[in-house]
Amino acid sequence: MNKDTLRFWILVSIVGISGFSQGILMPLIAIIFESDGVSSSMNGLHATGLYIGVLFVAPLMEAPLRRFGYKPLIIVGVGAVAIAFALFPMWKSFWFWFFLRLIIGIGDHMLHFSTQTWITDASPLHKRGRNISIYGLFFSLGFAFGPLMARLVQVNEALPFIISSAVTVIAWLTVLLLKNERPEQSTETESIFSTFSRFKDVLRYAWIALLPPLGFGILEASLNGSFPVYALRNDINIDAVSIILPAFSIGAIIFQIPLGMISDTYGRRKVLKIVIPLGGIIFTTAAIIQDSAIGLFICFILGGMIVGSLFSLGITYMADLLPKDLLPAGNLLCGMFFSFGSMVGPFIGGLVIEHFDGGSLFYLLSFVLFIVFFALLSFKPKKKHSHDFAL
């Protein structure tokens, strides 16, 4: 195995373990707080801590990445996640746990931003969709397995946190095997102001590619943060939730690589125009059959197959639209849009559950997907400018 191949598989493995940790965290805390009588809206508000951390740190990440390279940021990010998980059992407090979620958000963003940029930068155009889909596949694998571990809360409330911390430490050790590299350098002096200048260029030419990560953030976080509350209030037990919830990630796992390879052949835009409205139809169906655990399982797995790749398709579409020197800024904005969606998703989902009956949560998700679809239809790529954008 050559060094490039080894690096790629280490990076995607790290992302898989990150997915595992997030897959445990969201339903686990939702279940604990629901059992303790915390309201669904406050439960959803607490879930935003992870993404507030991302939004806080994101504008600060490009300059250190260009200065120090990928490896140091990954090491610091993974270490922060491992320490935060180890601290959860130390003190059970709403706001202390919120602070730990904030730290995990910062650490997760550091490792995701670094690994995404490293992979997109190193991938040739004809393999970009495949490589990013493998990245998404490993995250989905981890995310699918995480909720299964959440049931260990019935054995001991601290056990899932301890397991997650231990697995993250293993990921931290593998990072030490990597040789550090840096992204393609810009001619500008590196500062937060130059980062915002590049954000402006990304938004001008590739704003449409940021909407799939935004929609996916709302979708995924609402399912993992709000669905457990919805299910418990509709007499669907924890064991059923631990099977239904991973079905979305399992569906994404099944179709992640095929969709990536199809997008390499036929183009990201065409694939997105097909999968997004189909996802909206599937979640509308879930709202209609909301009382059937089997029906929800089927809808979740089909939804995962169809729209479970929105984040990786969005990143790849962004990479197609931008030159390499803007990839770090583009990846930052993809992460920020995903995190903003993930931040508002559980809170809005909690409010919808609290104030509306029926399958309102699923209708909300369908509405979001159709909004992204109509935006995609309206997008017209700009002509190449002096930056030689690859449109």
C-alpha positions as CSV (number, residue, x, y, z in Angstrom):
1,M,0.0,0.0,0.0
2,N,1.6,3.3,-1.1
3,K,1.6,6.4,1.2
4,D,-1.3,8.1,-0.6
5,T,-3.5,5.1,-0.3
6,L,-2.6,4.7,3.4
7,R,-3.3,8.4,4.1
8,F,-6.7,8.2,2.4
9,W,-7.8,5.1,4.4
10,I,-6.5,6.6,7.7
11,L,-8.4,9.8,7.0
12,V,-11.7,8.1,6.2
13,S,-11.3,5.8,9.2
14,I,-10.9,8.9,11.5
15,V,-14.1,10.3,10.0
16,G,-15.9,7.0,10.6
17,I,-15.0,7.1,14.3
18,S,-16.1,10.8,14.4
19,G,-19.5,9.6,13.0
20,F,-19.7,6.9,15.6
21,S,-19.2,9.4,18.4
22,Q,-21.8,11.8,17.0
23,G,-24.1,8.9,16.4
24,I,-24.0,8.0,20.1
25,L,-24.1,11.6,21.4
26,M,-27.2,13.0,19.9
27,P,-29.8,10.3,20.6
28,L,-28.1,9.4,24.0
29,I,-28.5,12.9,25.5
30,A,-32.0,13.3,23.9
31,I,-33.0,10.0,25.6
32,I,-31.4,10.9,29.0
33,F,-33.0,14.4,29.0
34,E,-36.4,13.1,27.9
35,S,-36.3,10.6,30.8
36,D,-35.4,13.4,33.2
37,G,-38.4,15.4,32.1
38,V,-36.5,18.1,30.0
39,S,-38.9,19.7,27.5
40,S,-38.5,18.8,23.8
41,S,-37.6,22.4,22.9
42,M,-34.9,22.6,25.5
43,N,-33.7,19.2,24.4
44,G,-33.4,20.5,20.9
45,L,-31.7,23.7,22.1
46,H,-29.1,21.7,23.9
47,A,-28.3,19.8,20.7
48,T,-27.3,23.1,19.1
49,G,-24.2,23.3,21.3
50,L,-22.3,21.0,19.0
51,Y,-23.0,23.3,16.0
52,I,-22.5,26.6,17.8
53,G,-19.0,25.4,18.4
54,V,-18.5,24.8,14.7
55,L,-19.9,28.2,13.7
56,F,-17.7,29.9,16.3
57,V,-14.5,28.3,15.3
58,A,-15.0,27.9,11.5
59,P,-13.9,31.4,10.3
60,L,-10.7,31.0,12.4
61,M,-9.6,27.6,10.8
62,E,-8.3,28.5,7.3
63,A,-5.2,30.6,8.4
64,P,-3.8,27.9,10.8
65,L,-4.5,25.2,8.2
66,R,-2.5,27.0,5.6
67,R,0.3,27.8,8.2
68,F,0.6,24.5,10.1
69,G,-0.9,22.0,7.6
70,Y,-3.6,19.3,7.9
71,K,-2.1,16.9,10.5
72,P,-1.7,19.3,13.5
73,L,-5.4,20.4,13.2
74,I,-6.6,16.8,13.1
75,I,-4.5,15.9,16.1
76,V,-5.9,18.8,18.2
77,G,-9.5,18.2,17.0
78,V,-9.5,14.5,17.7
79,G,-7.9,15.1,21.1
80,A,-10.5,17.6,22.1
81,V,-13.3,15.2,21.3
82,A,-11.8,12.4,23.3
83,I,-11.3,14.6,26.4
84,A,-14.8,16.0,26.2
85,F,-16.5,12.6,26.0
86,A,-14.4,11.4,29.0
87,L,-15.7,14.4,31.0
88,F,-19.5,13.8,30.5
89,P,-19.8,11.2,33.4
90,M,-18.0,13.5,35.8
91,W,-20.8,16.0,36.3
92,K,-24.4,15.7,35.1
93,S,-25.5,19.3,34.5
94,F,-27.5,20.8,31.6
95,W,-25.1,23.6,31.0
96,F,-21.9,21.7,31.7
97,W,-23.0,19.1,29.1
98,F,-23.8,22.0,26.8
99,F,-20.3,23.3,27.2
100,L,-18.9,19.8,26.4
101,R,-21.0,19.6,23.3
102,L,-19.5,23.0,22.3
103,I,-16.0,21.6,22.7
104,I,-16.9,18.5,20.7
105,G,-18.3,20.7,17.9
106,I,-15.0,22.6,17.8
107,G,-12.9,19.5,17.7
108,D,-15.1,17.7,15.2
109,H,-15.0,20.7,12.9
110,M,-11.2,20.8,13.0
111,L,-10.9,17.2,12.0
112,H,-13.7,17.3,9.4
113,F,-12.5,20.5,7.8
114,S,-8.9,19.2,7.6
115,T,-9.8,15.7,6.3
116,Q,-12.4,17.0,3.7
117,T,-9.9,19.6,2.3
118,W,-7.1,17.1,2.3
119,I,-9.2,14.5,0.4
120,T,-10.7,16.9,-2.1
121,D,-7.3,18.5,-2.8
122,A,-5.6,15.2,-3.3
123,S,-8.3,13.5,-5.4
124,P,-8.1,13.6,-9.2
125,L,-11.3,15.0,-10.9
126,H,-12.4,11.6,-12.3
127,K,-12.2,10.0,-8.8
128,R,-13.4,12.9,-6.8
129,G,-17.0,11.8,-6.5
130,R,-15.9,8.3,-5.5
131,N,-13.4,9.4,-2.9
132,I,-15.8,11.9,-1.3
133,S,-18.5,9.2,-1.3
134,I,-16.2,6.8,0.5
135,Y,-15.6,9.6,3.0
136,G,-19.4,10.0,3.4
137,L,-19.8,6.2,3.6
138,F,-17.4,5.9,6.6
139,F,-19.1,8.7,8.4
140,S,-22.4,7.1,7.8
141,L,-21.1,3.7,9.0
142,G,-20.0,5.3,12.2
143,F,-23.2,7.3,12.5
144,A,-25.3,4.1,12.0
145,F,-23.5,2.1,14.6
146,G,-23.5,4.9,17.2
147,P,-27.3,4.9,18.1
148,L,-27.0,1.1,18.6
149,M,-24.6,1.9,21.5
150,A,-27.0,4.4,23.0
151,R,-29.1,1.6,24.4
152,L,-26.1,0.9,26.8
153,V,-27.5,3.8,28.8
154,Q,-29.9,1.2,30.3
155,V,-26.9,-0.7,31.6
156,N,-25.0,2.3,32.9
157,E,-25.5,6.0,32.0
158,A,-21.7,6.6,31.8
159,L,-20.9,3.6,29.6
160,P,-21.6,5.0,26.2
161,F,-19.5,8.1,26.9
162,I,-16.6,6.0,28.1
163,I,-16.7,3.8,25.0
164,S,-16.8,6.8,22.7
165,S,-13.9,8.4,24.4
166,A,-11.8,5.2,24.2
167,V,-12.6,4.7,20.5
168,T,-11.7,8.3,19.7
169,V,-8.3,7.9,21.5
170,I,-7.6,5.0,19.1
171,A,-8.3,7.3,16.2
172,W,-6.0,9.9,17.6
173,L,-3.1,7.4,17.6
174,T,-3.6,6.6,13.9
175,V,-3.2,10.3,13.0
176,L,0.4,10.1,14.2
177,L,1.3,7.8,11.3
178,L,0.5,10.5,8.7
179,K,3.1,12.8,7.1
180,N,2.0,16.4,7.3
181,E,1.0,18.4,4.2
182,R,-0.4,21.8,3.4
183,P,-3.0,23.0,1.0
184,E,-2.2,25.0,-2.1
185,Q,-1.1,28.5,-0.9
186,S,-2.9,31.7,-1.7
187,T,-1.1,34.9,-2.8
188,E,-2.9,36.8,-0.1
189,T,-1.6,37.5,3.4
190,E,-3.3,35.0,5.7
191,S,-5.8,36.4,8.2
192,I,-9.4,36.2,9.1
193,F,-10.1,39.1,6.7
194,S,-8.6,37.1,3.7
195,T,-10.7,34.2,4.8
196,F,-13.9,36.3,4.6
197,S,-12.7,37.6,1.2
198,R,-12.5,34.1,-0.1
199,F,-15.9,33.3,1.4
200,K,-17.3,36.0,-0.8
201,D,-15.8,34.4,-3.9
202,V,-17.1,31.0,-2.9
203,L,-20.6,32.4,-2.3
204,R,-20.5,34.2,-5.6
205,Y,-19.7,31.2,-7.7
206,A,-20.8,28.1,-5.7
207,W,-23.6,29.2,-3.3
208,I,-25.9,26.4,-4.7
209,A,-23.4,23.7,-3.6
210,L,-23.8,24.9,0.0
211,L,-27.5,24.2,0.2
212,P,-27.3,20.3,0.1
213,P,-25.1,20.4,3.2
214,L,-27.5,22.9,4.8
215,G,-30.5,20.7,4.0
216,F,-28.7,17.5,5.1
217,G,-27.7,19.2,8.4
218,I,-31.4,20.0,9.2
219,L,-32.5,16.5,8.1
220,E,-29.9,14.5,9.9
221,A,-29.9,16.5,13.2
222,S,-33.7,16.5,13.3
223,L,-33.9,12.8,12.8
224,N,-31.2,12.1,15.5
225,G,-32.1,14.9,17.9
226,S,-35.9,15.2,17.6
227,F,-37.1,11.8,16.4
228,P,-36.2,10.0,19.6
229,V,-38.4,12.5,21.5
230,Y,-41.2,12.1,18.9
231,A,-41.0,8.3,19.1
232,L,-41.1,8.1,22.9
233,R,-44.1,10.4,22.9
234,N,-45.8,8.2,20.4
235,D,-45.2,5.0,22.4
236,I,-42.4,3.7,20.2
237,N,-39.9,2.2,22.7
238,I,-36.2,2.8,22.9
239,D,-35.3,-0.6,21.4
240,A,-37.4,0.3,18.3
241,V,-35.8,3.7,18.1
242,S,-32.4,2.2,18.2
243,I,-33.3,0.1,15.1
244,I,-35.3,2.7,13.2
245,L,-32.8,5.6,13.6
246,P,-29.7,3.8,12.2
247,A,-31.8,2.8,9.1
248,F,-31.3,6.2,7.6
249,S,-27.5,5.8,7.8
250,I,-27.7,2.2,6.6
251,G,-29.6,3.4,3.5
252,A,-26.9,6.0,3.0
253,I,-24.2,3.3,3.3
254,I,-25.9,1.2,0.6
255,F,-26.0,4.0,-2.0
256,Q,-23.2,6.3,-1.0
257,I,-20.5,5.0,-3.4
258,P,-22.9,4.2,-6.3
259,L,-24.3,7.8,-6.2
260,G,-20.8,9.2,-6.0
261,M,-19.7,7.2,-9.1
262,I,-22.9,8.0,-10.9
263,S,-22.2,11.7,-10.2
264,D,-18.7,11.3,-11.7
265,T,-20.3,10.1,-14.9
266,Y,-23.4,12.2,-15.3
267,G,-22.6,15.2,-13.2
268,R,-23.5,16.3,-9.6
269,R,-26.2,18.7,-10.7
270,K,-28.2,16.1,-12.5
271,V,-28.0,13.6,-9.7
272,L,-29.0,16.2,-7.1
273,K,-32.1,17.2,-9.2
274,I,-33.3,13.6,-9.0
275,V,-32.5,12.6,-5.4
276,I,-33.7,15.7,-3.6
277,P,-37.4,15.7,-4.7
278,L,-37.5,11.9,-4.2
279,G,-36.4,12.4,-0.6
280,G,-39.2,14.9,-0.1
281,I,-41.7,12.4,-1.3
282,I,-40.3,9.7,1.0
283,F,-40.6,11.8,4.1
284,T,-44.1,12.9,3.2
285,T,-44.9,9.2,3.1
286,A,-43.3,8.8,6.5
287,A,-45.7,11.5,7.9
288,I,-48.7,9.6,6.6
289,I,-47.6,6.2,8.1
290,Q,-46.1,7.7,11.3
291,D,-47.8,5.2,13.6
292,S,-46.1,2.2,11.9
293,A,-42.7,1.3,13.3
294,I,-42.1,-1.0,10.3
295,G,-43.3,1.7,7.8
296,L,-40.9,4.2,9.4
297,F,-38.0,1.8,9.2
298,I,-38.7,1.4,5.5
299,C,-39.0,5.1,4.9
300,F,-35.8,5.8,6.9
301,I,-33.8,3.3,4.9
302,L,-35.2,4.5,1.6
303,G,-34.6,8.1,2.7
304,G,-31.0,7.3,3.5
305,M,-30.4,5.6,0.1
306,I,-31.8,8.7,-1.7
307,V,-30.7,11.7,0.3
308,G,-28.1,10.3,2.7
309,S,-25.4,11.4,0.3
310,L,-26.4,15.1,0.1
311,F,-23.5,16.3,2.2
312,S,-20.8,14.5,0.1
313,L,-22.5,15.4,-3.2
314,G,-22.6,19.0,-2.0
315,I,-18.9,19.0,-1.2
316,T,-18.0,17.4,-4.5
317,Y,-20.2,19.8,-6.4
318,M,-18.5,22.7,-4.6
319,A,-15.1,21.3,-5.5
320,D,-16.2,21.1,-9.2
321,L,-17.2,24.8,-9.2
322,L,-14.1,26.2,-7.5
323,P,-10.3,26.3,-8.2
324,K,-8.0,24.5,-5.7
325,D,-6.9,27.7,-3.9
326,L,-10.5,28.3,-2.8
327,L,-11.1,24.7,-1.6
328,P,-10.3,25.4,2.0
329,A,-12.7,28.3,2.1
330,G,-15.3,26.2,0.2
331,N,-15.0,23.3,2.6
332,L,-15.3,25.7,5.6
333,L,-18.5,27.1,4.2
334,C,-19.9,23.6,3.5
335,G,-19.2,22.7,7.1
336,M,-20.7,26.0,8.4
337,F,-23.9,25.5,6.4
338,F,-24.2,21.9,7.5
339,S,-23.6,23.0,11.1
340,F,-26.1,25.8,10.9
341,G,-28.7,23.4,9.6
342,S,-27.8,20.9,12.3
343,M,-28.1,23.6,14.9
344,V,-31.6,24.9,13.9
345,G,-32.9,21.4,12.9
346,P,-33.4,19.9,16.4
347,F,-34.7,23.2,17.9
348,I,-37.3,23.7,15.1
349,G,-38.1,20.0,15.2
350,G,-38.6,20.2,19.0
351,L,-40.9,23.2,18.6
352,V,-42.9,21.4,15.8
353,I,-43.3,18.3,18.0
354,E,-44.4,20.4,21.0
355,H,-47.0,22.5,19.1
356,F,-48.3,20.4,16.2
357,D,-49.7,16.9,16.1
358,G,-49.3,14.2,13.5
359,G,-46.4,13.7,11.3
360,S,-45.4,17.4,11.4
361,L,-41.7,16.6,11.9
362,F,-41.6,14.7,8.6
363,Y,-43.6,17.4,6.8
364,L,-41.0,19.9,8.0
365,L,-38.1,17.7,6.5
366,S,-40.0,17.4,3.2
367,F,-40.5,21.1,3.0
368,V,-36.8,21.7,3.5
369,L,-35.8,19.3,0.7
370,F,-38.2,20.9,-1.8
371,I,-36.9,24.4,-1.0
372,V,-33.3,23.1,-1.8
373,F,-34.7,21.5,-5.0
374,F,-36.3,24.7,-6.3
375,A,-33.1,26.6,-5.6
376,L,-31.2,24.1,-7.6
377,L,-33.5,24.5,-10.5
378,S,-33.0,28.3,-10.4
379,F,-29.2,28.2,-10.3
380,K,-27.3,29.3,-13.4
381,P,-23.5,28.8,-13.3
382,K,-21.5,32.0,-14.0
383,K,-19.1,32.2,-16.8
384,K,-15.4,31.7,-16.0
385,H,-13.6,34.8,-14.7
386,S,-10.0,35.5,-14.2
387,H,-9.8,32.8,-11.5
388,D,-10.5,30.2,-14.2
389,F,-13.3,28.6,-12.3
390,A,-14.1,25.0,-13.4
391,L,-17.8,25.2,-14.0
